[in-house]
Amino acid sequence: MSAPKILEAKALDGCKIWLKFADGTAGEVDLSHLTGKGVFAFWNDYENFKKVSVENGRRLAWSDDIDIDADSLYMKMTGKTPEELFPALKEDPAYA
């Protein structure tokens, strides 16, 4: 299983994003901790942050340099671990 696809994204004040995923999960993710760091200096102008777009349901993008993948956003919103989201990570590898 992979994270559900992003259906909707809305920029909120304080560099937060409201997201709705295909599995019905919806809520806010705070991205303010990224603002001003490296390529995220682009968000120092809030008008740039508001230009978020959903690409193929698999990531949010603001420019050619900034995108955040759906899996990490879903885990941040739900508090799930990578192992919970991708059960195959828990399995012991089989050696031939």
Buried (B, 14 or more C-beta within 10 A) or exposed (E): EEBBBBBEBEBBEEBBBBBBBEEEBEEBBEBEEBBEEEEBEBBEEEEBBEEBEBEEEBBBBBEEEBBBEBBBBBBBBBEBEEEEBBEEEEEEEEEE
